[in-house]
Amino acid sequence: MLAMTGGAKVFLCQAAVNLRKSFEGLSKIVIEEFKEQLISNSYYIFINRERDLMKVLYFDGDGLAIWAKRLEKGRFPKPNQAKPIIERREFFMMLEGVIPKRMQKRFKST
């Protein structure tokens, strides 16, 4: 199970990625595309062209870790091209196959 802290940032790679890549290949994408530190409290999500395989690269405190999920049926939704950063709840809904028609917050955070 993938556990995330409340303050973690979640980045979704907008382009399809060849997921034969491992730590070095995915790390290079993070540095070039997101301009972020690998050892920060962030999670980087990569989805393949067929959208049936997802890998998540993150720093777990003492090293980089990769978490993967392959769907036997169905596809992950296409990423919203407008924003590379997604909310934690959007990520977990994506994992469970929930595609909301509209995201509405109960209150505004300041």
C-alpha positions in Angstrom: 0.0 0.0 0.0 1.2 3.5 -0.9 0.9 5.9 2.1 1.2 9.7 1.6 1.6 12.4 4.2 -0.8 15.3 4.1 1.8 17.9 3.0 3.1 15.8 0.1 3.1 17.3 -3.4 1.9 15.0 -6.2 3.2 15.6 -9.7 1.6 13.9 -12.8 3.8 13.6 -15.9 1.7 15.0 -18.8 3.4 12.9 -21.5 3.3 9.2 -21.9 6.5 7.5 -20.5 8.2 4.3 -21.5 7.9 2.5 -18.2 10.8 0.2 -18.8 12.7 3.0 -17.2 13.7 2.6 -13.6 15.3 4.9 -11.0 17.8 6.7 -13.2 15.5 7.2 -16.2 12.5 8.4 -14.1 14.8 10.6 -12.0 16.1 12.3 -15.2 12.5 13.1 -16.2 11.7 14.6 -12.8 14.8 16.8 -13.0 14.1 17.9 -16.5 10.3 18.2 -16.6 9.3 19.2 -13.0 12.5 21.0 -12.0 12.1 19.6 -8.5 14.3 18.0 -5.9 14.1 14.2 -5.9 14.5 14.0 -2.1 11.7 16.3 -1.3 8.3 15.3 0.1 6.9 14.7 -3.4 5.5 11.9 -5.4 6.0 11.7 -9.2 3.5 9.7 -11.3 4.2 8.3 -14.7 1.7 6.5 -17.0 2.5 4.6 -20.2 1.1 5.2 -23.6 -1.6 2.5 -23.3 -2.5 4.0 -19.9 -2.7 0.6 -18.2 0.6 0.9 -16.2 1.5 3.5 -13.6 4.7 4.0 -11.7 5.2 6.3 -8.8 8.7 7.5 -7.9 9.2 8.9 -4.4 11.8 9.4 -1.6 10.9 7.3 1.4 13.4 8.8 3.9 16.5 6.8 3.1 16.3 6.3 -0.6 14.2 6.4 -3.8 11.4 3.9 -4.1 9.2 3.0 -7.0 5.6 1.8 -6.6 3.8 0.3 -9.7 0.3 -0.7 -10.6 -0.8 -2.5 -13.8 -4.5 -2.7 -14.7 -5.8 -6.0 -16.1 -8.9 -4.2 -17.4 -9.6 -0.6 -18.2 -7.3 2.4 -18.5 -6.1 5.3 -16.3 -7.8 8.6 -17.2 -6.0 11.0 -19.5 -4.2 13.6 -17.5 -5.5 17.2 -17.4 -3.1 19.1 -19.6 -3.5 22.3 -17.6 -1.8 21.3 -14.4 1.1 19.0 -13.6 0.4 19.1 -9.8 -2.6 17.2 -8.7 -4.2 16.8 -5.2 -3.7 13.7 -3.2 -7.4 12.8 -3.4 -7.4 13.1 -7.2 -4.5 10.6 -7.2 -6.3 8.1 -5.0 -9.5 8.4 -7.1 -7.4 7.8 -10.2 -6.0 4.6 -8.6 -9.5 3.4 -7.8 -10.9 4.2 -11.2 -13.2 7.1 -10.1 -13.5 9.8 -12.7 -15.4 12.8 -11.3 -17.3 15.0 -13.6 -16.5 18.0 -11.5 -14.2 18.6 -8.5 -15.7 20.9 -6.0 -14.2 21.8 -2.6 -16.4 22.1 0.5 -14.5 25.2 1.6 -11.7 27.4 0.4 -8.3 26.9 1.9 -6.3 30.1 2.7 
